[in-house]
Amino acid sequence: MVLKTGRARRMQTVLNATEVRANFGGFIDTIVREKPQAIKRNRDVIMAFSKQQMKELLSVYELTFEYEQDEDGRYGRVLLEEDIESVARMFHA
């Protein structure tokens, strides 16, 4: 996966979940200061992104939300299905 930032960054390593648990602080620091990380636990692979990386990753998509206000004044939103499918295609490219 390549992130579109000032310079291209590539995912190079899938980390073992045991290694991540042993150095969780370093894992988070790498994500926030350097690049996204992939973690493998059993057969599952999980991607970890910082908020800024996710904003950059999704910036090429126009996402549409529907908003509702609850009785307590809080707002809830729903991402429309066609937008979810568009983002999902990005990860299967």
HTML snippet that shows the backbone in 3Dmol.js (N, CA, C, O; Angstrom):
<script src="https://3Dmol.org/build/3Dmol-min.js"></script>
<div id="view" style="width:600px;height:400px;position:relative"></div>
<script>
const pdb = `
ATOM      1  N   MET A   1       0.851  -1.169   0.000  1.00  0.00           N
ATOM      2  CA  MET A   1       0.000   0.000   0.000  1.00  0.00           C
ATOM      3  C   MET A   1       0.891   1.225   0.000  1.00  0.00           C
ATOM      4  O   MET A   1       1.891   1.265   0.718  1.00  0.00           O
ATOM      5  N   VAL A   2       0.549   2.207  -0.781  1.00  0.00           N
ATOM      6  CA  VAL A   2       1.305   3.447  -0.846  1.00  0.00           C
ATOM      7  C   VAL A   2       0.405   4.579  -0.374  1.00  0.00           C
ATOM      8  O   VAL A   2      -0.722   4.721  -0.849  1.00  0.00           O
ATOM      9  N   LEU A   3       0.898   5.381   0.558  1.00  0.00           N
ATOM     10  CA  LEU A   3       0.167   6.565   1.001  1.00  0.00           C
ATOM     11  C   LEU A   3       0.600   7.751   0.163  1.00  0.00           C
ATOM     12  O   LEU A   3       1.787   7.912  -0.122  1.00  0.00           O
ATOM     13  N   LYS A   4      -0.347   8.579  -0.231  1.00  0.00           N
ATOM     14  CA  LYS A   4      -0.022   9.784  -0.999  1.00  0.00           C
ATOM     15  C   LYS A   4       0.260  10.901  -0.011  1.00  0.00           C
ATOM     16  O   LYS A   4      -0.660  11.528   0.514  1.00  0.00           O
ATOM     17  N   THR A   5       1.522  11.140   0.234  1.00  0.00           N
ATOM     18  CA  THR A   5       1.948  12.235   1.099  1.00  0.00           C
ATOM     19  C   THR A   5       3.030  12.986   0.353  1.00  0.00           C
ATOM     20  O   THR A   5       3.150  12.852  -0.865  1.00  0.00           O
ATOM     21  N   GLY A   6       3.815  13.772   1.061  1.00  0.00           N
ATOM     22  CA  GLY A   6       4.908  14.495   0.438  1.00  0.00           C
ATOM     23  C   GLY A   6       5.858  13.560  -0.286  1.00  0.00           C
ATOM     24  O   GLY A   6       6.430  13.927  -1.313  1.00  0.00           O
ATOM     25  N   ARG A   7       6.027  12.387   0.224  1.00  0.00           N
ATOM     26  CA  ARG A   7       6.837  11.366  -0.442  1.00  0.00           C
ATOM     27  C   ARG A   7       6.134  10.026  -0.263  1.00  0.00           C
ATOM     28  O   ARG A   7       5.417   9.823   0.717  1.00  0.00           O
ATOM     29  N   ALA A   8       6.338   9.123  -1.199  1.00  0.00           N
ATOM     30  CA  ALA A   8       5.672   7.820  -1.150  1.00  0.00           C
ATOM     31  C   ALA A   8       6.236   6.982  -0.011  1.00  0.00           C
ATOM     32  O   ALA A   8       7.442   6.970   0.237  1.00  0.00           O
ATOM     33  N   ARG A   9       5.346   6.290   0.669  1.00  0.00           N
ATOM     34  CA  ARG A   9       5.753   5.384   1.740  1.00  0.00           C
ATOM     35  C   ARG A   9       5.118   4.042   1.459  1.00  0.00           C
ATOM     36  O   ARG A   9       3.961   3.975   1.043  1.00  0.00           O
ATOM     37  N   ARG A  10       5.855   2.982   1.679  1.00  0.00           N
ATOM     38  CA  ARG A  10       5.336   1.645   1.402  1.00  0.00           C
ATOM     39  C   ARG A  10       5.304   0.822   2.687  1.00  0.00           C
ATOM     40  O   ARG A  10       6.147   0.965   3.572  1.00  0.00           O
ATOM     41  N   MET A  11       4.289  -0.049   2.751  1.00  0.00           N
ATOM     42  CA  MET A  11       4.230  -0.997   3.847  1.00  0.00           C
ATOM     43  C   MET A  11       5.301  -2.048   3.568  1.00  0.00           C
ATOM     44  O   MET A  11       5.334  -2.625   2.482  1.00  0.00           O
ATOM     45  N   GLN A  12       6.163  -2.294   4.527  1.00  0.00           N
ATOM     46  CA  GLN A  12       7.245  -3.226   4.283  1.00  0.00           C
ATOM     47  C   GLN A  12       7.135  -4.488   5.123  1.00  0.00           C
ATOM     48  O   GLN A  12       7.544  -5.557   4.671  1.00  0.00           O
ATOM     49  N   THR A  13       6.599  -4.393   6.322  1.00  0.00           N
ATOM     50  CA  THR A  13       6.633  -5.513   7.237  1.00  0.00           C
ATOM     51  C   THR A  13       5.281  -5.699   7.895  1.00  0.00           C
ATOM     52  O   THR A  13       4.614  -4.727   8.249  1.00  0.00           O
ATOM     53  N   VAL A  14       4.881  -6.943   8.057  1.00  0.00           N
ATOM     54  CA  VAL A  14       3.717  -7.268   8.865  1.00  0.00           C
ATOM     55  C   VAL A  14       4.255  -7.752  10.200  1.00  0.00           C
ATOM     56  O   VAL A  14       4.979  -8.745  10.261  1.00  0.00           O
ATOM     57  N   LEU A  15       3.900  -7.052  11.266  1.00  0.00           N
ATOM     58  CA  LEU A  15       4.410  -7.355  12.598  1.00  0.00           C
ATOM     59  C   LEU A  15       3.602  -8.450  13.259  1.00  0.00           C
ATOM     60  O   LEU A  15       2.397  -8.561  13.037  1.00  0.00           O
ATOM     61  N   ASN A  16       4.253  -9.245  14.057  1.00  0.00           N
ATOM     62  CA  ASN A  16       3.602 -10.280  14.838  1.00  0.00           C
ATOM     63  C   ASN A  16       2.945  -9.638  16.055  1.00  0.00           C
ATOM     64  O   ASN A  16       3.540  -8.764  16.685  1.00  0.00           O
ATOM     65  N   ALA A  17       1.732 -10.057  16.391  1.00  0.00           N
ATOM     66  CA  ALA A  17       0.994  -9.465  17.510  1.00  0.00           C
ATOM     67  C   ALA A  17       1.767  -9.584  18.824  1.00  0.00           C
ATOM     68  O   ALA A  17       1.689  -8.680  19.656  1.00  0.00           O
ATOM     69  N   THR A  18       2.497 -10.654  19.029  1.00  0.00           N
ATOM     70  CA  THR A  18       3.282 -10.822  20.253  1.00  0.00           C
ATOM     71  C   THR A  18       4.363  -9.758  20.358  1.00  0.00           C
ATOM     72  O   THR A  18       4.597  -9.212  21.436  1.00  0.00           O
ATOM     73  N   GLU A  19       5.021  -9.462  19.243  1.00  0.00           N
ATOM     74  CA  GLU A  19       6.049  -8.417  19.223  1.00  0.00           C
ATOM     75  C   GLU A  19       5.439  -7.049  19.512  1.00  0.00           C
ATOM     76  O   GLU A  19       6.035  -6.237  20.219  1.00  0.00           O
ATOM     77  N   VAL A  20       4.256  -6.796  18.969  1.00  0.00           N
ATOM     78  CA  VAL A  20       3.585  -5.513  19.183  1.00  0.00           C
ATOM     79  C   VAL A  20       3.236  -5.349  20.654  1.00  0.00           C
ATOM     80  O   VAL A  20       3.451  -4.279  21.223  1.00  0.00           O
ATOM     81  N   ARG A  21       2.696  -6.399  21.281  1.00  0.00           N
ATOM     82  CA  ARG A  21       2.357  -6.324  22.707  1.00  0.00           C
ATOM     83  C   ARG A  21       3.592  -6.046  23.555  1.00  0.00           C
ATOM     84  O   ARG A  21       3.519  -5.311  24.539  1.00  0.00           O
ATOM     85  N   ALA A  22       4.721  -6.630  23.176  1.00  0.00           N
ATOM     86  CA  ALA A  22       5.951  -6.460  23.954  1.00  0.00           C
ATOM     87  C   ALA A  22       6.500  -5.036  23.854  1.00  0.00           C
ATOM     88  O   ALA A  22       7.206  -4.585  24.755  1.00  0.00           O
ATOM     89  N   ASN A  23       6.185  -4.329  22.776  1.00  0.00           N
ATOM     90  CA  ASN A  23       6.702  -2.974  22.587  1.00  0.00           C
ATOM     91  C   ASN A  23       5.588  -2.064  22.068  1.00  0.00           C
ATOM     92  O   ASN A  23       5.742  -1.414  21.033  1.00  0.00           O
ATOM     93  N   PHE A  24       4.476  -2.021  22.785  1.00  0.00           N
ATOM     94  CA  PHE A  24       3.303  -1.289  22.317  1.00  0.00           C
ATOM     95  C   PHE A  24       3.584   0.205  22.168  1.00  0.00           C
ATOM     96  O   PHE A  24       3.130   0.817  21.201  1.00  0.00           O
ATOM     97  N   GLY A  25       4.309   0.792  23.086  1.00  0.00           N
ATOM     98  CA  GLY A  25       4.635   2.214  22.999  1.00  0.00           C
ATOM     99  C   GLY A  25       5.421   2.532  21.743  1.00  0.00           C
ATOM    100  O   GLY A  25       5.136   3.522  21.069  1.00  0.00           O
ATOM    101  N   GLY A  26       6.400   1.712  21.419  1.00  0.00           N
ATOM    102  CA  GLY A  26       7.191   1.906  20.207  1.00  0.00           C
ATOM    103  C   GLY A  26       6.365   1.719  18.950  1.00  0.00           C
ATOM    104  O   GLY A  26       6.560   2.419  17.956  1.00  0.00           O
ATOM    105  N   PHE A  27       5.445   0.773  19.001  1.00  0.00           N
ATOM    106  CA  PHE A  27       4.532   0.522  17.890  1.00  0.00           C
ATOM    107  C   PHE A  27       3.698   1.777  17.598  1.00  0.00           C
ATOM    108  O   PHE A  27       3.594   2.202  16.448  1.00  0.00           O
ATOM    109  N   ILE A  28       3.113   2.357  18.633  1.00  0.00           N
ATOM    110  CA  ILE A  28       2.305   3.569  18.480  1.00  0.00           C
ATOM    111  C   ILE A  28       3.168   4.731  17.984  1.00  0.00           C
ATOM    112  O   ILE A  28       2.761   5.471  17.088  1.00  0.00           O
ATOM    113  N   ASP A  29       4.359   4.890  18.565  1.00  0.00           N
ATOM    114  CA  ASP A  29       5.257   5.968  18.136  1.00  0.00           C
ATOM    115  C   ASP A  29       5.582   5.860  16.650  1.00  0.00           C
ATOM    116  O   ASP A  29       5.608   6.870  15.948  1.00  0.00           O
ATOM    117  N   THR A  30       5.830   4.648  16.166  1.00  0.00           N
ATOM    118  CA  THR A  30       6.146   4.444  14.748  1.00  0.00           C
ATOM    119  C   THR A  30       4.970   4.845  13.874  1.00  0.00           C
ATOM    120  O   THR A  30       5.154   5.479  12.835  1.00  0.00           O
ATOM    121  N   ILE A  31       3.765   4.482  14.286  1.00  0.00           N
ATOM    122  CA  ILE A  31       2.576   4.840  13.501  1.00  0.00           C
ATOM    123  C   ILE A  31       2.423   6.354  13.444  1.00  0.00           C
ATOM    124  O   ILE A  31       2.243   6.922  12.366  1.00  0.00           O
ATOM    125  N   VAL A  32       2.494   7.003  14.590  1.00  0.00           N
ATOM    126  CA  VAL A  32       2.236   8.439  14.663  1.00  0.00           C
ATOM    127  C   VAL A  32       3.338   9.255  13.994  1.00  0.00           C
ATOM    128  O   VAL A  32       3.050  10.254  13.334  1.00  0.00           O
ATOM    129  N   ARG A  33       4.579   8.849  14.154  1.00  0.00           N
ATOM    130  CA  ARG A  33       5.693   9.668  13.669  1.00  0.00           C
ATOM    131  C   ARG A  33       6.251   9.246  12.312  1.00  0.00           C
ATOM    132  O   ARG A  33       6.928  10.031  11.649  1.00  0.00           O
ATOM    133  N   GLU A  34       5.969   8.001  11.893  1.00  0.00           N
ATOM    134  CA  GLU A  34       6.595   7.525  10.666  1.00  0.00           C
ATOM    135  C   GLU A  34       5.604   7.033   9.617  1.00  0.00           C
ATOM    136  O   GLU A  34       5.411   7.681   8.589  1.00  0.00           O
ATOM    137  N   LYS A  35       4.974   5.884   9.878  1.00  0.00           N
ATOM    138  CA  LYS A  35       4.153   5.266   8.840  1.00  0.00           C
ATOM    139  C   LYS A  35       3.156   4.284   9.460  1.00  0.00           C
ATOM    140  O   LYS A  35       3.318   3.860  10.605  1.00  0.00           O
ATOM    141  N   PRO A  36       2.123   3.928   8.691  1.00  0.00           N
ATOM    142  CA  PRO A  36       1.172   2.918   9.160  1.00  0.00           C
ATOM    143  C   PRO A  36       1.874   1.586   9.399  1.00  0.00           C
ATOM    144  O   PRO A  36       2.959   1.335   8.875  1.00  0.00           O
ATOM    145  N   GLN A  37       1.244   0.752  10.187  1.00  0.00           N
ATOM    146  CA  GLN A  37       1.806  -0.559  10.497  1.00  0.00           C
ATOM    147  C   GLN A  37       0.745  -1.634  10.287  1.00  0.00           C
ATOM    148  O   GLN A  37      -0.447  -1.378  10.462  1.00  0.00           O
ATOM    149  N   ALA A  38       1.172  -2.826   9.915  1.00  0.00           N
ATOM    150  CA  ALA A  38       0.288  -3.979   9.780  1.00  0.00           C
ATOM    151  C   ALA A  38       0.663  -4.988  10.867  1.00  0.00           C
ATOM    152  O   ALA A  38       1.841  -5.238  11.121  1.00  0.00           O
ATOM    153  N   ILE A  39      -0.356  -5.558  11.500  1.00  0.00           N
ATOM    154  CA  ILE A  39      -0.159  -6.532  12.575  1.00  0.00           C
ATOM    155  C   ILE A  39      -0.845  -7.827  12.162  1.00  0.00           C
ATOM    156  O   ILE A  39      -1.965  -7.804  11.654  1.00  0.00           O
ATOM    157  N   LYS A  40      -0.179  -8.947  12.378  1.00  0.00           N
ATOM    158  CA  LYS A  40      -0.791 -10.235  12.098  1.00  0.00           C
ATOM    159  C   LYS A  40      -1.029 -10.969  13.408  1.00  0.00           C
ATOM    160  O   LYS A  40      -0.121 -11.130  14.223  1.00  0.00           O
ATOM    161  N   ARG A  41      -2.266 -11.408  13.596  1.00  0.00           N
ATOM    162  CA  ARG A  41      -2.638 -12.219  14.760  1.00  0.00           C
ATOM    163  C   ARG A  41      -3.401 -13.408  14.216  1.00  0.00           C
ATOM    164  O   ARG A  41      -4.472 -13.254  13.629  1.00  0.00           O
ATOM    165  N   ASN A  42      -2.850 -14.593  14.412  1.00  0.00           N
ATOM    166  CA  ASN A  42      -3.393 -15.809  13.806  1.00  0.00           C
ATOM    167  C   ASN A  42      -3.440 -15.608  12.293  1.00  0.00           C
ATOM    168  O   ASN A  42      -2.399 -15.375  11.678  1.00  0.00           O
ATOM    169  N   ARG A  43      -4.606 -15.691  11.686  1.00  0.00           N
ATOM    170  CA  ARG A  43      -4.688 -15.489  10.229  1.00  0.00           C
ATOM    171  C   ARG A  43      -5.149 -14.101   9.858  1.00  0.00           C
ATOM    172  O   ARG A  43      -5.266 -13.787   8.673  1.00  0.00           O
ATOM    173  N   ASP A  44      -5.414 -13.260  10.841  1.00  0.00           N
ATOM    174  CA  ASP A  44      -5.941 -11.921  10.581  1.00  0.00           C
ATOM    175  C   ASP A  44      -4.816 -10.894  10.487  1.00  0.00           C
ATOM    176  O   ASP A  44      -3.837 -10.956  11.232  1.00  0.00           O
ATOM    177  N   VAL A  45      -4.970  -9.959   9.571  1.00  0.00           N
ATOM    178  CA  VAL A  45      -4.037  -8.840   9.456  1.00  0.00           C
ATOM    179  C   VAL A  45      -4.828  -7.567   9.728  1.00  0.00           C
ATOM    180  O   VAL A  45      -5.887  -7.340   9.144  1.00  0.00           O
ATOM    181  N   ILE A  46      -4.300  -6.745  10.619  1.00  0.00           N
ATOM    182  CA  ILE A  46      -4.943  -5.507  11.029  1.00  0.00           C
ATOM    183  C   ILE A  46      -4.025  -4.350  10.665  1.00  0.00           C
ATOM    184  O   ILE A  46      -2.819  -4.399  10.908  1.00  0.00           O
ATOM    185  N   MET A  47      -4.608  -3.310  10.081  1.00  0.00           N
ATOM    186  CA  MET A  47      -3.840  -2.128   9.722  1.00  0.00           C
ATOM    187  C   MET A  47      -4.044  -1.057  10.789  1.00  0.00           C
ATOM    188  O   MET A  47      -5.156  -0.868  11.280  1.00  0.00           O
ATOM    189  N   ALA A  48      -2.974  -0.362  11.143  1.00  0.00           N
ATOM    190  CA  ALA A  48      -3.043   0.718  12.126  1.00  0.00           C
ATOM    191  C   ALA A  48      -2.528   1.998  11.479  1.00  0.00           C
ATOM    192  O   ALA A  48      -1.410   2.043  10.965  1.00  0.00           O
ATOM    193  N   PHE A  49      -3.365   3.042  11.513  1.00  0.00           N
ATOM    194  CA  PHE A  49      -3.049   4.331  10.919  1.00  0.00           C
ATOM    195  C   PHE A  49      -3.198   5.419  11.969  1.00  0.00           C
ATOM    196  O   PHE A  49      -4.008   5.291  12.888  1.00  0.00           O
ATOM    197  N   SER A  50      -2.426   6.482  11.839  1.00  0.00           N
ATOM    198  CA  SER A  50      -2.662   7.667  12.665  1.00  0.00           C
ATOM    199  C   SER A  50      -3.858   8.417  12.075  1.00  0.00           C
ATOM    200  O   SER A  50      -4.271   8.152  10.945  1.00  0.00           O
ATOM    201  N   LYS A  51      -4.396   9.332  12.833  1.00  0.00           N
ATOM    202  CA  LYS A  51      -5.523  10.132  12.356  1.00  0.00           C
ATOM    203  C   LYS A  51      -5.125  10.912  11.100  1.00  0.00           C
ATOM    204  O   LYS A  51      -5.896  10.973  10.143  1.00  0.00           O
ATOM    205  N   GLN A  52      -3.944  11.501  11.096  1.00  0.00           N
ATOM    206  CA  GLN A  52      -3.484  12.274   9.940  1.00  0.00           C
ATOM    207  C   GLN A  52      -3.307  11.380   8.711  1.00  0.00           C
ATOM    208  O   GLN A  52      -3.696  11.764   7.608  1.00  0.00           O
ATOM    209  N   GLN A  53      -2.730  10.206   8.890  1.00  0.00           N
ATOM    210  CA  GLN A  53      -2.552   9.289   7.765  1.00  0.00           C
ATOM    211  C   GLN A  53      -3.906   8.888   7.177  1.00  0.00           C
ATOM    212  O   GLN A  53      -4.059   8.813   5.958  1.00  0.00           O
ATOM    213  N   MET A  54      -4.886   8.632   8.045  1.00  0.00           N
ATOM    214  CA  MET A  54      -6.210   8.243   7.573  1.00  0.00           C
ATOM    215  C   MET A  54      -6.871   9.397   6.822  1.00  0.00           C
ATOM    216  O   MET A  54      -7.534   9.176   5.809  1.00  0.00           O
ATOM    217  N   LYS A  55      -6.695  10.630   7.312  1.00  0.00           N
ATOM    218  CA  LYS A  55      -7.247  11.795   6.611  1.00  0.00           C
ATOM    219  C   LYS A  55      -6.642  11.901   5.215  1.00  0.00           C
ATOM    220  O   LYS A  55      -7.358  12.165   4.249  1.00  0.00           O
ATOM    221  N   GLU A  56      -5.337  11.699   5.099  1.00  0.00           N
ATOM    222  CA  GLU A  56      -4.673  11.774   3.804  1.00  0.00           C
ATOM    223  C   GLU A  56      -5.133  10.643   2.891  1.00  0.00           C
ATOM    224  O   GLU A  56      -5.355  10.850   1.698  1.00  0.00           O
ATOM    225  N   LEU A  57      -5.271   9.472   3.447  1.00  0.00           N
ATOM    226  CA  LEU A  57      -5.691   8.305   2.682  1.00  0.00           C
ATOM    227  C   LEU A  57      -7.090   8.492   2.110  1.00  0.00           C
ATOM    228  O   LEU A  57      -7.350   8.114   0.968  1.00  0.00           O
ATOM    229  N   LEU A  58      -7.982   9.064   2.888  1.00  0.00           N
ATOM    230  CA  LEU A  58      -9.369   9.233   2.460  1.00  0.00           C
ATOM    231  C   LEU A  58      -9.627  10.549   1.730  1.00  0.00           C
ATOM    232  O   LEU A  58     -10.731  10.767   1.230  1.00  0.00           O
ATOM    233  N   SER A  59      -8.632  11.425   1.661  1.00  0.00           N
ATOM    234  CA  SER A  59      -8.838  12.752   1.076  1.00  0.00           C
ATOM    235  C   SER A  59      -9.216  12.710  -0.397  1.00  0.00           C
ATOM    236  O   SER A  59      -9.803  13.667  -0.901  1.00  0.00           O
ATOM    237  N   VAL A  60      -8.903  11.648  -1.092  1.00  0.00           N
ATOM    238  CA  VAL A  60      -9.234  11.542  -2.514  1.00  0.00           C
ATOM    239  C   VAL A  60     -10.685  11.122  -2.737  1.00  0.00           C
ATOM    240  O   VAL A  60     -11.151  11.104  -3.877  1.00  0.00           O
ATOM    241  N   TYR A  61     -11.398  10.788  -1.678  1.00  0.00           N
ATOM    242  CA  TYR A  61     -12.785  10.347  -1.781  1.00  0.00           C
ATOM    243  C   TYR A  61     -13.734  11.412  -1.254  1.00  0.00           C
ATOM    244  O   TYR A  61     -13.441  12.092  -0.270  1.00  0.00           O
ATOM    245  N   GLU A  62     -14.863  11.548  -1.914  1.00  0.00           N
ATOM    246  CA  GLU A  62     -15.919  12.410  -1.409  1.00  0.00           C
ATOM    247  C   GLU A  62     -16.904  11.506  -0.688  1.00  0.00           C
ATOM    248  O   GLU A  62     -17.612  10.720  -1.318  1.00  0.00           O
ATOM    249  N   LEU A  63     -16.948  11.619   0.633  1.00  0.00           N
ATOM    250  CA  LEU A  63     -17.805  10.763   1.437  1.00  0.00           C
ATOM    251  C   LEU A  63     -19.072  11.512   1.813  1.00  0.00           C
ATOM    252  O   LEU A  63     -19.028  12.698   2.139  1.00  0.00           O
ATOM    253  N   THR A  64     -20.196  10.817   1.765  1.00  0.00           N
ATOM    254  CA  THR A  64     -21.483  11.418   2.051  1.00  0.00           C
ATOM    255  C   THR A  64     -22.046  10.819   3.332  1.00  0.00           C
ATOM    256  O   THR A  64     -22.120   9.599   3.481  1.00  0.00           O
ATOM    257  N   PHE A  65     -22.441  11.690   4.255  1.00  0.00           N
ATOM    258  CA  PHE A  65     -22.999  11.260   5.532  1.00  0.00           C
ATOM    259  C   PHE A  65     -24.422  11.766   5.673  1.00  0.00           C
ATOM    260  O   PHE A  65     -24.780  12.817   5.141  1.00  0.00           O
ATOM    261  N   GLU A  66     -25.218  11.012   6.391  1.00  0.00           N
ATOM    262  CA  GLU A  66     -26.518  11.479   6.839  1.00  0.00           C
ATOM    263  C   GLU A  66     -26.416  11.693   8.337  1.00  0.00           C
ATOM    264  O   GLU A  66     -25.882  10.846   9.053  1.00  0.00           O
ATOM    265  N   TYR A  67     -26.924  12.818   8.815  1.00  0.00           N
ATOM    266  CA  TYR A  67     -26.836  13.157  10.230  1.00  0.00           C
ATOM    267  C   TYR A  67     -28.205  13.081  10.879  1.00  0.00           C
ATOM    268  O   TYR A  67     -29.223  13.407  10.268  1.00  0.00           O
ATOM    269  N   GLU A  68     -28.209  12.645  12.128  1.00  0.00           N
ATOM    270  CA  GLU A  68     -29.425  12.649  12.935  1.00  0.00           C
ATOM    271  C   GLU A  68     -29.050  13.165  14.317  1.00  0.00           C
ATOM    272  O   GLU A  68     -27.947  12.926  14.808  1.00  0.00           O
ATOM    273  N   GLN A  69     -29.992  13.879  14.936  1.00  0.00           N
ATOM    274  CA  GLN A  69     -29.750  14.350  16.295  1.00  0.00           C
ATOM    275  C   GLN A  69     -30.617  13.539  17.249  1.00  0.00           C
ATOM    276  O   GLN A  69     -31.832  13.448  17.078  1.00  0.00           O
ATOM    277  N   ASP A  70     -29.964  12.942  18.272  1.00  0.00           N
ATOM    278  CA  ASP A  70     -30.670  12.157  19.271  1.00  0.00           C
ATOM    279  C   ASP A  70     -31.421  13.060  20.228  1.00  0.00           C
ATOM    280  O   ASP A  70     -31.233  14.277  20.233  1.00  0.00           O
ATOM    281  N   GLU A  71     -32.287  12.443  21.052  1.00  0.00           N
ATOM    282  CA  GLU A  71     -33.055  13.220  22.035  1.00  0.00           C
ATOM    283  C   GLU A  71     -32.161  13.962  23.018  1.00  0.00           C
ATOM    284  O   GLU A  71     -32.525  15.029  23.512  1.00  0.00           O
ATOM    285  N   ASP A  72     -30.995  13.400  23.299  1.00  0.00           N
ATOM    286  CA  ASP A  72     -30.083  14.044  24.257  1.00  0.00           C
ATOM    287  C   ASP A  72     -29.206  15.120  23.614  1.00  0.00           C
ATOM    288  O   ASP A  72     -28.330  15.678  24.274  1.00  0.00           O
ATOM    289  N   GLY A  73     -29.437  15.419  22.323  1.00  0.00           N
ATOM    290  CA  GLY A  73     -28.694  16.483  21.658  1.00  0.00           C
ATOM    291  C   GLY A  73     -27.455  16.020  20.915  1.00  0.00           C
ATOM    292  O   GLY A  73     -26.850  16.798  20.177  1.00  0.00           O
ATOM    293  N   ARG A  74     -27.063  14.749  21.100  1.00  0.00           N
ATOM    294  CA  ARG A  74     -25.886  14.248  20.389  1.00  0.00           C
ATOM    295  C   ARG A  74     -26.230  13.966  18.932  1.00  0.00           C
ATOM    296  O   ARG A  74     -27.367  13.634  18.595  1.00  0.00           O
ATOM    297  N   TYR A  75     -25.219  14.107  18.077  1.00  0.00           N
ATOM    298  CA  TYR A  75     -25.406  13.832  16.665  1.00  0.00           C
ATOM    299  C   TYR A  75     -24.857  12.452  16.340  1.00  0.00           C
ATOM    300  O   TYR A  75     -23.830  12.034  16.876  1.00  0.00           O
ATOM    301  N   GLY A  76     -25.549  11.760  15.464  1.00  0.00           N
ATOM    302  CA  GLY A  76     -25.086  10.478  14.948  1.00  0.00           C
ATOM    303  C   GLY A  76     -25.017  10.590  13.441  1.00  0.00           C
ATOM    304  O   GLY A  76     -25.724  11.402  12.844  1.00  0.00           O
ATOM    305  N   ARG A  77     -24.191   9.800  12.831  1.00  0.00           N
ATOM    306  CA  ARG A  77     -24.102   9.860  11.371  1.00  0.00           C
ATOM    307  C   ARG A  77     -23.995   8.460  10.803  1.00  0.00           C
ATOM    308  O   ARG A  77     -23.586   7.515  11.476  1.00  0.00           O
ATOM    309  N   VAL A  78     -24.373   8.362   9.551  1.00  0.00           N
ATOM    310  CA  VAL A  78     -24.326   7.107   8.828  1.00  0.00           C
ATOM    311  C   VAL A  78     -23.571   7.360   7.538  1.00  0.00           C
ATOM    312  O   VAL A  78     -23.920   8.267   6.782  1.00  0.00           O
ATOM    313  N   LEU A  79     -22.544   6.571   7.278  1.00  0.00           N
ATOM    314  CA  LEU A  79     -21.815   6.646   6.015  1.00  0.00           C
ATOM    315  C   LEU A  79     -22.628   5.879   4.986  1.00  0.00           C
ATOM    316  O   LEU A  79     -22.983   4.721   5.209  1.00  0.00           O
ATOM    317  N   LEU A  80     -22.920   6.508   3.873  1.00  0.00           N
ATOM    318  CA  LEU A  80     -23.763   5.867   2.872  1.00  0.00           C
ATOM    319  C   LEU A  80     -23.054   4.691   2.217  1.00  0.00           C
ATOM    320  O   LEU A  80     -21.835   4.706   2.045  1.00  0.00           O
ATOM    321  N   GLU A  81     -23.826   3.673   1.855  1.00  0.00           N
ATOM    322  CA  GLU A  81     -23.282   2.400   1.377  1.00  0.00           C
ATOM    323  C   GLU A  81     -22.370   2.545   0.164  1.00  0.00           C
ATOM    324  O   GLU A  81     -21.339   1.876   0.090  1.00  0.00           O
ATOM    325  N   GLU A  82     -22.727   3.409  -0.789  1.00  0.00           N
ATOM    326  CA  GLU A  82     -21.883   3.538  -1.981  1.00  0.00           C
ATOM    327  C   GLU A  82     -20.500   4.089  -1.626  1.00  0.00           C
ATOM    328  O   GLU A  82     -19.522   3.758  -2.297  1.00  0.00           O
ATOM    329  N   ASP A  83     -20.400   4.917  -0.591  1.00  0.00           N
ATOM    330  CA  ASP A  83     -19.107   5.423  -0.150  1.00  0.00           C
ATOM    331  C   ASP A  83     -18.290   4.327   0.514  1.00  0.00           C
ATOM    332  O   ASP A  83     -17.075   4.255   0.328  1.00  0.00           O
ATOM    333  N   ILE A  84     -18.943   3.483   1.280  1.00  0.00           N
ATOM    334  CA  ILE A  84     -18.252   2.365   1.926  1.00  0.00           C
ATOM    335  C   ILE A  84     -17.679   1.439   0.857  1.00  0.00           C
ATOM    336  O   ILE A  84     -16.542   0.982   0.974  1.00  0.00           O
ATOM    337  N   GLU A  85     -18.462   1.163  -0.184  1.00  0.00           N
ATOM    338  CA  GLU A  85     -17.990   0.292  -1.258  1.00  0.00           C
ATOM    339  C   GLU A  85     -16.814   0.926  -1.997  1.00  0.00           C
ATOM    340  O   GLU A  85     -15.882   0.222  -2.386  1.00  0.00           O
ATOM    341  N   SER A  86     -16.844   2.224  -2.192  1.00  0.00           N
ATOM    342  CA  SER A  86     -15.756   2.931  -2.864  1.00  0.00           C
ATOM    343  C   SER A  86     -14.454   2.817  -2.070  1.00  0.00           C
ATOM    344  O   SER A  86     -13.399   2.550  -2.647  1.00  0.00           O
ATOM    345  N   VAL A  87     -14.520   3.014  -0.769  1.00  0.00           N
ATOM    346  CA  VAL A  87     -13.340   2.905   0.087  1.00  0.00           C
ATOM    347  C   VAL A  87     -12.864   1.460   0.135  1.00  0.00           C
ATOM    348  O   VAL A  87     -11.658   1.210   0.117  1.00  0.00           O
ATOM    349  N   ALA A  88     -13.787   0.505   0.194  1.00  0.00           N
ATOM    350  CA  ALA A  88     -13.411  -0.916   0.234  1.00  0.00           C
ATOM    351  C   ALA A  88     -12.656  -1.305  -1.036  1.00  0.00           C
ATOM    352  O   ALA A  88     -11.700  -2.079  -0.971  1.00  0.00           O
ATOM    353  N   ARG A  89     -13.069  -0.783  -2.179  1.00  0.00           N
ATOM    354  CA  ARG A  89     -12.365  -1.087  -3.436  1.00  0.00           C
ATOM    355  C   ARG A  89     -10.923  -0.617  -3.410  1.00  0.00           C
ATOM    356  O   ARG A  89     -10.053  -1.236  -4.023  1.00  0.00           O
ATOM    357  N   MET A  90     -10.663   0.481  -2.698  1.00  0.00           N
ATOM    358  CA  MET A  90      -9.315   1.012  -2.585  1.00  0.00           C
ATOM    359  C   MET A  90      -8.384  -0.029  -1.946  1.00  0.00           C
ATOM    360  O   MET A  90      -7.231  -0.164  -2.354  1.00  0.00           O
ATOM    361  N   PHE A  91      -8.885  -0.759  -0.947  1.00  0.00           N
ATOM    362  CA  PHE A  91      -8.054  -1.726  -0.243  1.00  0.00           C
ATOM    363  C   PHE A  91      -7.907  -3.030  -1.009  1.00  0.00           C
ATOM    364  O   PHE A  91      -7.027  -3.830  -0.690  1.00  0.00           O
ATOM    365  N   HIS A  92      -8.747  -3.265  -2.010  1.00  0.00           N
ATOM    366  CA  HIS A  92      -8.650  -4.492  -2.797  1.00  0.00           C
ATOM    367  C   HIS A  92      -7.982  -4.259  -4.142  1.00  0.00           C
ATOM    368  O   HIS A  92      -7.910  -5.165  -4.972  1.00  0.00           O
ATOM    369  N   ALA A  93      -7.497  -3.048  -4.355  1.00  0.00           N
ATOM    370  CA  ALA A  93      -6.849  -2.724  -5.650  1.00  0.00           C
ATOM    371  C   ALA A  93      -5.500  -3.376  -5.766  1.00  0.00           C
ATOM    372  O   ALA A  93      -4.821  -3.213  -6.780  1.00  0.00           O
TER     373      ALA A  93
END
`;
const viewer = $3Dmol.createViewer("view");
viewer.addModel(pdb, "pdb");
viewer.setStyle({}, {cartoon: {color: "spectrum"}});
viewer.zoomTo();
viewer.render();
</script>
